[in-house]
Amino acid sequence: DPVLLDAYRALVVLGDITLSDEWLSSLEGYVRAGGKVLVNAAHVPAASWPDWLGCRPTGVQRSSSHFCWAEQPPQRDYPFEFPEVKPHAAAVLASAPDGSPLVLANHVGKGEVWLTTPSYLIGQSELLTLGRRVFEQFLRPFDPVRIDGPPLAHIVNRRSNGDLLITLGNESSEQWIGGVFVPDAAWCEGRARDLWNDRGVIHYAEGNYLVLSLVLPPWGLAVIEVKRS
């Protein structure tokens, strides 16, 4: 329901859907008011392509199996197809090796819209490595914790009394070693415990952060309780 958009700081458009003119208008208003939207080119009908995306489709279809994020070297990915777009206001965050835009960001009013061009960020029925990078970068400003180390799956829940439950999952066959920085929680030093493994957690205060120092075995799981009440 477009009426409910203002309840969210950021929106990610997913699935095999086509945005109607009404939805595109609602999303534009949401972004101009300060929201942040991530949308894929496949969600936007060419006949209704809005100017606020900061680029225009050329009608040319391209393919690649590599992407370049910012100034980094090309990285191999699953083969994927994408429509060519020409930016007129949007900044290019990632491109194919030939320079074709794959991820663009455009500031609109008080907010920002990100557009991805590889079809649904899928290649050979798998989420592209580029897609994982996009989600990580797009959502990072809204992440309630900061991960210092290799990628780590995590979910943060807040109880009604303010206590935090931080679920961490190592989705790798390698041991995970790193830190989890919890903002505005330095005063909770001495009040963190791993409920899943029923043990204490090495942690310390650093600035206004509570830093959890963790080692997770391959495919390991931890549920850290940080008592704030």
Secondary structure, DSSP 4 states (H G I P E B T S, - for coil): -GGGGGG-SEEE--SS----HHHHHHHHHHHHTT-EEEEEGGGS-GGG--GGGSEEEEEEEEEEEEEEETTSPPEEEEEEEEEEEEESSPEEEEE-TTS-EEEEEEEETTEEEEEE-SGGGEETTEE-HHHHHHHHHHHGGG-SSEEESS--EEEEEE-TTS-EEEEEE--SSS-EEEEEEETT-GGGTT-EEETTTTEE-EEEEETTEEEEEEEE-TT-EEEEEE---
